[in-house]
Amino acid sequence: MFWTRVWPYLTGFLLVGAAGTIGWRLWRTERLLRGRDRRWRQEDAVAAGRRTLAEVDVMTGTEFEELVAGLCRRDGCTEVRRVGGAGDNGADVLGRLPDGRTMVVQCKRYAPNRAVPNRELRDLLGARVHFHADVAVFVTTSRFTGPSERFAVEHGILAVHRDLLGLWNSGASLLSLAGVNGRGQGDARHRTRWKQAYGG
């Protein structure tokens, strides 16, 4: 008498438990697969977008701006758009960082032996004010002068010189470069090799 009343509930409980276990395992497997897929897509995006610095050197200014915009998108930035050109008010790329802060980016595809002067960073500072941006980023294929690098640090500008551009292009995230902002552009031996390679 007792089992005839209990066994339907017991069977139902076991069936619900088994269904819950199967559902949980399927959910967990799907999350693992999505995570792997996301990593593979990111690796593919890095591989597809990667250019050698020699290839970057022969790009037009517009192509360089598109490359920088693409790297921003790859790193999870949103609302990214290229705005460079006549009347750009000192901005080449606008968008939002993954954490929601707005950014303004100035891109300068200079010869490697040329250094970015202070006035270029002052223009970017004005663009940050004009666009009400939270973050200003200056990306160049060359290097910064000592005063311009110090100016960038003092005013919270992320100064991405040629070496950092190479890291960014190879898969480092834009936000990770902020941790080494203003830490110099190599020691004396590195600068000597730079001059030997590029002149100036």
N, C-alpha and C positions, 0 to 999 in steps of 0.2 A: 504494500500500500504506500509506504514511504517513498520507494524508488519510482513508482509510477507518477507521483507528483513532482519529484525532484529532477528526474532525468531530462525532461524538456528544458528546464532552466539551466541545468549543468551543460547540456549539449549546446544550447544557445550561447552560454558564456564561453565555452571552448571555441565555438565558431567565430564569435566576435573577437576573441583574443588572437586566433589564428589570422583572421582578416587584418587586424590591427598590426600584427607582426609583419605580415606580407606587405602591407601598405607602407609601414615605416621603412622596411628594407628597400622597397621601390623608390621611395622619396629620397633616401640616403644615396642610393646608386645614381639617381638622376642628378642630385647635387654634385656628386663627385664628377660625373660626366660633364656637367655644365662648367664646373671649375676648370677641368682639363681643356674643354673646348675654348673657354675664355683665354687661357694661357696660350693655346696654340694660335688662336686668332691674333693675340698681341704679338707673338713671335713672328707670325706671318706679316703683320703690319710693319714691324721693325725691319724685317728682311726686304719687304717690297719697297719701303720708303728709304732704305739706306742708300746713300750716295757717297762715293769717295770725295774727299775734300777737293781733289783735282777736278772732279765733275762739277762740284759746286762752284769752283773758281770760274768756269766758263759759262755759267748760267747767266741769263739776263737778270736785271733787277727784279722784274716781275716774277720770273721763275724762282728766284731765291725767296721772295716773299711767299709764294705758294708752297715752297718746301717748308718754310718755318710754320706756316699755317697748318700744314699737314702734320708736322711733328707735334704741334699743340693738340690737334684732334686726337692723334694717336695716344697722347698722355691723358685723355679724358676731359680735355677742355671742351666747353660747349659754346654755342653761339659764335663760333670762330668765323670771321670773315676778313678777307683782304680788302683794305680800303686805300692802299697806297696809290699814288699818282698825283696829278696836279691838284692843289687845294686839299691835300690830305690832313692838314693841320698837325703835321708832325707824327702821324700814326701810319703804319703800314698794315698792321693786323690788330683787330680788336676781338675780344672774347671774354669768356669766364673761365677761371680756374676750376678744377674739380670741386674745390671747397666753396664755390659760389662767388668768390671775389672777382671783380672786374679787372681786366688787364688791357694795357695798351703796349704794343710792341713796335719798335723801330728796327728796321732791317737795313744793314749797309753791307753790300757785297763789294768790298774794297780789295785791292791787291794785297797779298799777305805782307808785303814790306811796308805798307802804309799803316800809320797809327791813327786811332780815332781821337780827335781833339775834344777838349772840354765843351766847346760850343754845341757840339752834336748832342751831348748829354743834357745840356741846358734846354735845348729844343724839346727833347723828350720829356723833361720835367714840365715844360709848358703844355705839352700834349696831355700829360697825366691830369693836369688841372682842367684843361679844356674839356676832356672826355669824362671827368669825374671818376677816373679809374683808381682802383685800390692799389694796383701793382703796375710798375713800369719795367719793361724788359728791353734791353738793347742787345741785338744779335748782330755780330759782324764776322766776316771771314778773315779779319786781320786781328790786330791787338789794340789795346788801349794805352795811352800815355800814362805815366805815373799819376799826374794830377787828375786826369779824367777818371782813372780807376778809383782814386780817393774820393772824387766828387760823387761817383756812383754810390759808393758805400755810405757816404755822409747823408745822401738824399734817398736812400732805400731803393736804388735802381739795381736790378739784377743785370750785371754786365757779362754777357756771354761772348767771350772772345773765341778765337779759332780753336784752341785746344778744347774748351768746354763745348763748342759746337760739335767737334768730333765725337765727344762722349755722348752728347744728346742724340746725335744722329745714329750712334751705335746702340742705342737702347736705354741709356740713362734717362730718367724722367726730368722734366723741366724743374719741378720743385726740388729734386735732389741736388740740382746745381746751386740752389740758394745757399746750401751749407758751405760751399767753397767760394762764394762770392767775395771778391776783394782780397783773396789770399795770394795774390801775385800771379804772374804768368810764367812761372818756372824760375829756377835759379840762374846764376850767371852762365853756367855751361849750357843750359837749355836756350837762353837768349843768344849765346854765341852760335849754337847750331842753327837756330832760327835765322840769324843774319846770314850764315853761310848758305842756307837753303834758299832763302827768299831775297837776300840783299837788304839793304837799308838797315 
